[in-house]
């Protein structure tokens, strides 16, 4: 449980970054390449105004204004000349520079792929269009990608995790060693938007009987992604719907083992939206209690005129309470306990 209170160290870590890390990494050319164009000039004026930084600023200007804007054009030309280029990127992580940018932890998704992304921790509003190339979590619009038909995203994958995550490793090897996959439509096992099943997440889960990444059906399959540890599922909580899951006193899963958990309740209705599902679990390690939250797409009437973005949170604390709990490093811990209690209460009401 103490692992959920490490947020109290944020102020100390941020101070160290400001005093020491920034002085070292702040003058790396590759770090400046990661700055999104909408923030670039402001940050350049603030940190690279010293004449000694002129060579770095000139190099970074060339990348942002000459190279980056033409990447899509050059990649499409190469594909048109017979070179089969595909892109796999991690997403769903805050960029290392500290800005609210969706990334693999190092490289912003927008820079790596050309996709339009909602700010980190937010998603596009209900009813967002276009209908295709939109992630189930409504955080990424891949219609603007350099190569929309040849770009894959793995939500939760960090930088350099492509080979070390089962779902992206098999895709990577297929693309590299065979010609069976020509685009995102070639194989239903590899849709454009995947979610990471890396061992560090301990659990992965999806709705049964519906397309990958969608919400629906009448059960959810939960899998232990660990290679050694046993996982006990202690609760399943749906944020946007009153779903009750038949878990009983809990389910224990050996490494690699899966279980299908039936549920009752209605999904949200209205315009296209997202259902966030959280699986709480226990393990015999440094984080004895933990949880994972994933977003699933809920199809709806796209006639509504969408606009802006909305915040994404695992548990809907009021804004003031959310900020206070975050400051105290207690938000995730309290949310996990409440989600398990609500999961149990819903199951009891449903007669499970």
C-alpha positions in Angstrom: 0.0 0.0 0.0 2.9 2.4 0.6 3.7 2.2 -3.1 0.6 4.3 -3.7 1.9 7.1 -1.5 5.2 7.7 -3.4 3.5 10.8 -4.8 4.7 12.6 -1.7 8.2 12.5 -3.3 7.1 14.4 -6.4 8.1 17.8 -5.0 11.6 16.6 -4.1 12.1 14.9 -7.5 10.9 18.0 -9.3 13.3 20.2 -7.4 16.2 17.8 -8.3 15.2 18.0 -11.9 15.2 21.8 -11.9 18.5 22.1 -10.1 20.6 19.3 -11.7 19.0 17.2 -14.4 17.9 20.2 -16.5 21.4 21.6 -16.4 22.7 18.3 -18.0 19.9 17.2 -20.3 18.6 20.7 -21.2 21.3 21.1 -23.8 21.0 17.8 -25.6 19.9 18.3 -29.2 17.7 15.2 -29.1 15.8 16.5 -26.1 15.0 19.7 -28.1 13.8 17.5 -31.0 11.1 16.1 -28.7 9.6 19.6 -27.9 6.2 19.9 -29.7 6.1 22.8 -32.2 3.4 24.6 -30.3 5.7 25.0 -27.3 9.0 25.2 -29.1 9.5 29.0 -29.6 8.4 29.8 -26.0 10.9 27.3 -24.5 13.7 28.2 -26.9 13.3 31.9 -25.9 13.4 30.9 -22.3 16.3 28.4 -22.3 18.4 29.0 -25.4 18.7 32.8 -25.5 22.4 32.7 -24.4 24.6 33.3 -27.5 26.5 30.2 -26.6 23.4 28.2 -27.4 23.1 29.6 -30.9 24.4 26.4 -32.6 22.0 24.2 -30.7 19.1 26.6 -31.5 20.0 26.6 -35.2 20.2 22.8 -35.3 16.8 22.5 -33.5 15.2 25.1 -35.8 16.2 23.0 -38.8 14.7 19.9 -37.3 11.4 21.6 -36.4 10.9 23.7 -39.5 12.6 21.8 -42.3 12.8 18.1 -41.4 9.7 17.3 -39.2 7.1 19.0 -41.5 8.2 16.8 -44.5 8.6 13.5 -42.7 5.1 12.3 -43.9 5.8 13.3 -47.5 9.1 11.5 -47.5 7.8 8.3 -45.9 4.8 8.1 -48.3 7.2 8.6 -51.2 9.4 5.7 -50.0 6.3 3.4 -49.6 5.2 4.5 -53.1 8.6 3.4 -54.5 8.3 -0.1 -53.1 9.8 0.2 -49.6 7.3 -1.2 -47.0 7.5 1.1 -44.0 5.5 0.6 -40.8 5.6 2.4 -37.5 4.9 1.0 -34.0 4.8 3.4 -31.1 4.1 3.4 -27.4 1.6 5.8 -26.1 -0.4 6.7 -23.0 2.6 8.0 -21.0 3.6 11.5 -20.0 6.6 12.8 -21.9 9.9 13.0 -20.0 10.2 16.8 -20.5 7.3 17.2 -18.0 4.8 18.7 -20.4 1.3 17.3 -20.6 2.0 15.5 -23.9 1.0 11.9 -24.8 4.2 9.9 -25.5 6.1 6.7 -24.9 7.8 8.4 -22.0 10.5 9.8 -24.3 9.1 10.7 -27.8 5.7 12.5 -28.2 3.2 10.4 -30.1 2.5 13.3 -32.4 6.2 13.6 -33.4 6.7 9.8 -33.9 3.6 9.3 -36.0 2.0 12.6 -37.0 -1.2 11.7 -35.1 -3.3 14.3 -33.4 -3.4 13.7 -29.6 -5.4 15.0 -26.7 -3.2 16.4 -23.9 -1.8 13.8 -21.5 -4.5 12.8 -19.0 -7.3 14.0 -21.3 -9.3 12.6 -24.2 -11.4 14.0 -27.0 -15.0 14.9 -26.0 -17.9 12.6 -26.6 -19.0 12.3 -30.2 -15.5 13.2 -31.6 -15.1 12.4 -35.3 -13.7 11.0 -37.6 -15.2 7.6 -37.3 -12.0 5.8 -38.4 -8.5 5.9 -37.1 -9.7 7.0 -33.7 -8.4 5.1 -30.7 -10.9 3.3 -28.4 -9.8 5.6 -25.6 -10.5 8.7 -27.7 -7.0 10.0 -27.0 -5.4 9.6 -30.4 -6.7 10.6 -33.9 -4.5 8.6 -36.3 -6.2 10.0 -39.4 -3.5 12.7 -39.5 -0.6 10.2 -39.3 2.3 10.2 -41.7 1.2 6.7 -42.7 -2.4 6.2 -41.3 -2.7 2.7 -42.7 0.7 1.5 -41.5 1.0 2.9 -38.0 0.3 0.9 -34.8 -0.1 2.2 -31.2 0.4 0.3 -28.0 -1.2 2.1 -25.1 1.0 1.7 -22.0 4.2 0.8 -23.8 7.2 2.8 -22.8 10.1 3.7 -25.0 12.1 0.6 -26.2 9.4 -1.8 -25.0 8.3 -2.9 -28.5 10.3 -6.1 -28.4 9.8 -6.8 -24.7 6.0 -6.7 -24.8 4.3 -9.8 -26.2 1.6 -8.0 -28.3 4.1 -5.7 -30.1 6.9 -8.2 -30.3 4.8 -10.6 -32.4 3.7 -7.7 -34.6 7.2 -6.4 -34.9 8.6 -9.8 -36.0 5.7 -10.3 -38.5 6.4 -6.9 -40.1 10.2 -7.5 -40.1 10.4 -11.1 -41.3 7.3 -11.8 -43.4 5.0 -10.1 -45.9 1.7 -11.2 -44.5 0.8 -7.9 -42.9 0.5 -5.0 -45.4 -1.5 -2.6 -43.3 -3.6 -2.2 -40.1 -6.4 -4.2 -41.8 -4.4 -7.3 -42.7 -4.8 -9.3 -39.5 -7.4 -8.9 -36.7 -4.9 -10.0 -34.2 -3.1 -6.7 -34.8 -5.6 -3.8 -34.9 -4.2 -0.3 -35.1 -4.7 0.4 -31.4 -3.3 -2.2 -29.0 -2.9 -2.1 -25.2 0.4 -3.2 -23.6 0.5 -6.7 -22.0 4.0 -6.1 -20.6 4.8 -8.2 -17.6 5.1 -5.2 -15.3 1.3 -4.5 -15.6 0.6 -7.9 -13.9 -2.9 -8.0 -15.5 -4.5 -7.4 -18.9 -8.2 -7.6 -19.7 -10.7 -7.1 -22.5 -14.4 -7.5 -23.1 -15.5 -10.8 -24.7 -17.4 -11.1 -28.0 -16.7 -7.6 -29.3 -13.9 -6.1 -31.4 -10.6 -5.5 -29.6 -10.7 -2.3 -27.6 -14.5 -2.1 -27.5 -16.9 -2.5 -24.6 -19.8 -4.9 -24.8 -20.7 -8.6 -24.5 -21.5 -10.1 -21.2 -18.1 -11.0 -19.7 -14.6 -9.7 -19.3 -11.5 -11.9 -19.6 -8.7 -11.1 -17.2 -5.2 -12.5 -17.7 -2.2 -12.7 -15.4 0.7 -11.3 -17.6 3.4 -12.1 -15.0 6.0 -14.8 -15.8 6.4 -15.9 -12.1 4.0 -14.2 -9.7 0.5 -15.3 -8.8 -2.2 -12.6 -9.0 -5.5 -12.4 -7.0 -8.3 -10.4 -8.6 -10.0 -8.5 -5.7 -12.4 -6.2 -7.6 -13.5 -4.9 -11.0 -14.9 -1.4 -11.2 -16.6 0.3 -14.2 -16.5 4.1 -13.9 -19.1 5.2 -16.4 -21.6 2.4 -16.0 -23.2 0.4 -13.1 -21.7 -3.0 -14.0 -21.7 -5.8 -11.5 -19.1 -8.5 -11.9 -19.4 -12.1 -10.6 -16.1 -12.4 -8.8 -17.3 -14.0 -5.6 -14.6 -13.9 -2.9 -12.0 -13.2 -5.6 -10.1 -15.1 -8.3 -6.5 -16.3 -8.1 -4.6 -16.6 -11.4 -1.3 -18.4 -11.9 1.3 -16.9 -14.3 -0.3 -16.7 -17.8 -3.7 -18.0 -16.6 -6.9 -16.3 -17.6 -10.5 -16.2 -16.3 -13.7 -15.0 -17.9 -15.8 -12.9 -15.4 -19.5 -12.5 -16.3 -21.2 -9.1 -15.6 -24.6 -7.5 -15.7 -25.6 -3.9 -16.3 -26.0 -1.5 -19.2 -23.3 0.3 -21.1 -23.5 4.1 -21.5 -25.7 5.4 -24.3 -25.6 8.5 -26.4 -22.7 9.8 -28.6 -19.4 7.9 -29.0 -17.7 7.7 -25.6 -15.3 5.7 -23.4 -15.9 3.2 -20.6 -13.0 3.0 -18.1 -12.6 -0.4 -16.4 -10.3 -0.9 -13.5 -9.1 -4.3 -12.2 -7.8 -4.3 -8.6 -5.5 -7.1 -7.6 -3.2 -8.4 -4.9 0.3 -9.8 -5.2 3.0 -11.0 -2.8 5.6 -8.5 -3.7 6.6 -4.8 -3.1 3.2 -3.6 -4.3 0.8 -6.0 -2.5 -2.3 -4.1 -3.6 -2.5 -2.5 -7.0 -4.8 -1.8 -9.9 -4.8 -1.2 -13.7 -7.3 1.0 -15.6 -8.0 0.7 -19.3 -10.4 2.6 -21.6 -12.8 0.9 -24.0 -14.7 2.4 -26.8 -18.5 2.6 -26.7 -20.0 3.2 -30.1 -22.8 5.7 -30.3 -24.6 8.4 -32.3 -21.9 10.7 -33.8 -24.4 13.3 -34.8 -23.5 15.4 -31.8 -21.1 18.3 -32.5 -18.1 17.5 -30.4 -15.6 20.0 -29.0 -12.6 20.2 -26.8 -11.2 17.6 -24.5 -12.1 16.1 -21.1 -10.0 14.9 -18.2 -9.5 11.2 -17.7 -9.4 9.8 -14.2 -9.6 6.3 -12.8 -12.0 7.4 -10.1 -14.2 10.6 -10.2 -13.1 12.5 -7.1 -14.3 16.1 -7.1 -11.6 18.5 -8.4 -10.7 20.0 -5.1 -10.6 16.6 -3.4 -8.6 15.2 -6.3 -5.9 17.9 -6.0 -5.7 17.6 -2.2 -5.3 13.8 -2.3 -2.8 14.1 -5.1 -0.8 16.6 -3.0 -0.8 14.1 -0.1 0.1 11.2 -2.3 -3.1 9.4 -1.3 -5.3 9.6 -4.4 -4.5 6.2 -5.9 -4.6 4.4 -2.6 -8.0 5.8 -1.6 -9.4 5.3 -5.2 -8.3 1.7 -5.1 -10.0 1.0 -1.8 -13.2 2.7 -2.9 -13.3 1.0 -6.3 -13.1 -2.4 -4.6 -15.9 -1.5 -2.1 -18.1 -0.2 -4.9 -17.3 -3.4 -7.0 -18.4 -5.5 -4.0 -21.6 -3.5 -3.4 -22.7 -3.7 -7.0 -22.1 -7.5 -7.0 -24.2 -7.9 -3.8 -27.0 -5.8 -5.3 -27.0 -8.0 -8.4 -27.2 -11.2 -6.2 -23.7 -12.4 -7.1 
